Structures are given as C-alpha cells and as structure tokens.
C-alpha cells in the first residue's frame, strides 16, 4: 500500500468502544489522531473521556457532523446497518467510513450504496489480532474498496496496525477475513485437541507448549493461548460467540455459491454452540479446550 499522507489533518472518530474499538481509539489518541468517540452505552464513552481528555459525541448526529473519518467497531450486521442509516442524515460529503467489523459481503454492498448516495465512502477493513493486537497497535488489516481512499487515510490506520493489506474491490476485505477465520477455527481445533491429548497421556503440557512452539507445529495461537488454557484461564481475547458469528458468515458465503460444505467450519460451529449453551460464549475461543478434555475423559 502506498502510504501517502494527506496535507490536511482529518478529524477522526471511533464508533464502538468494546475491547477492539477502545484499543483502536487509545492508539489513535496516543498518536494525536483522535478527535472524538461514540459508544451506544454512554458510560464507556464518559470513562474514555475521563481517562484521555477526548470529548465524546453524545449522539450519532454529533459524531457524523464532526468527523471526516469514522472508524466503526461493531459486532453484528444489523447493528452496522442501523448505525450507517443513523449517521447518513448528518454526514458531510466526502466522509470516509472505515468498518473494522466482521460482517457479511451483502451488508458491505448495502452500506457502500447508502454512503455513495451521500457522496461518502466505505472501506471494509476487518482486522485480526484480537484485543491484544488492538491494545498494542499491532492489528493486521485487510481492506476492500477504493485504493485512493485507503491511501488518503493510511496515516490514521498506521496508528493501530502493524500491516495493512489492500485486497481489491469492496467486499474483498471481508472475504479475506472469512479465510482467516476458517484458518483460526482449524488451528483452534488442532491446538486444543492436541493439548488435551497431551494431558491424557500424562505429558508435562506446559513444557510441551515451549517445545512445540519452536518447531513446525508452532503458531501464534499455541504461543499466546497454550499455557493459559492449560491453567483454565479463558479470559476473552476473541470471544467464542463472536467466532461463532463469523463462521456462520463463512457458511453463508459458501451456501450462496452453491458449493460443498466446509467441514472444519461445521464442526467448530457445533462445538462453539455447545460452549455457548453451557454459558461460555463470552470466554476466549481457547475455551474449546474444555470440550476436548471432557471428550477424552469420557
């Protein structure tokens, strides 16, 4: 990506102060690139203002009329559609919406059309790296949309990312994220099952994590979640219920294409649904280790 900076500093707002959005906003603030924030639950916005000194927008209308760039971090398709429709009446021509959420390709197309009617722009820019990546400014971003628009906001995006990949037309960011989420599901299945097996055969699983991390089986997930799951620590980095939602989107894509099923996705959806039904939907996806242990103990 051509990291070309605009001569005029844009006023940037962050919409959605969950674990991801808050990390993004904090990094923008640290680089003096944040103008305002908005959150549906006003208490989070007030707390952010107290900690940072950044004025929060009390309404979506205020956010829309204030900002040149709005970065959204929202979890569901219906929510992003509702937000876009609420922003529209007060958006300035030329406003750029950068959606970091993981949503459906059809939702991207709808949002793009709505914004185009107001002479505004959409970049579908889902991210990978979890809450740690957001907090540390080390997210990986996959972008679909107009490359010139992307280049015009590169200085903003670099504040909270370690890499930005331009993937082509609108919707391609979400397609790339779908591939990422399928891979993440497979890795989660492999790591949790392997470590549950290691405990079953009485190996020192903590030592095993160190050994395997340096070899061909080593990966980010094993390194960052292996020991915590062995300790029964499933503090959310990426929630089970959110990965479940993302994998449902993957299934929808393949079904609309009339192609065969995705076995890893289908298996993981079943396992995640069990965890959700058991009350573990808010936990990190490494909570799948619970299920693997139970399976091997029976």
HUHU-V419882 format. One line per field, one symbol per residue. ss: DSSP state (@ for helix, = for strand, . for the rest). phi: phi as a letter, one per 30 degrees, with the letter a starting at -180 (. if undefined). psi: psi as a letter, one per 40 degrees, with the letter a starting at -180 (. if undefined). Layout:
ss=???
phi=???
psi=???
//
This chain:
ss=...........====...@@@@@@@@@@@@.....===...@@@@@@@@@@@...=...@@@@@@@..====....@@@@@@@@@@@@.......====.....@@@@@@@@@@@@....========.@@@@@@@..======..@@@@@@.@@@@...========...@@@@@@@@@@@@@@@@@@@@@@@@@@@@@....@@@@@@@@@......@@@@@@@@@@@........=@@@@@@@@@@@@@@@@@......@@@@@@@@@@@@@@@......=@@@@@@@@@@@@@.
phi=.dddcddcdddcbccjcdedddddddddddchcccabbbeddeddddddddciddcddbdddddddccbbccbbdbeddddddedddedcddejdcccccdcbddddedddddedddchcbbcdbdbbkidddddcibdccccckddddeddcddddddbbcabcdcjdejddddddddeddddddddeddddddddeddciddddddeddddccdddaedddcbedddddiccedcbdedddedddddddddddddicddcedddddddddddddddjcdddddddeeedddddddd
psi=hhghiidhhihhihhhfaddddddddddddefehdiiiidhdddddddddddehhihdidddddedidhhhhgididddddddddddddeiiheihhhheihiiddddddddddddeefiihhhgiiieadddddeffihhhhiahdddddeeddddedeieihhheaihddddddddddddddddddddddddddddddefigdddddddddeadeiiddddeedddddefhfhhdhidddddddddddddddddefiiigdddddddddddddddeeedeiieeeddddddddde.
//
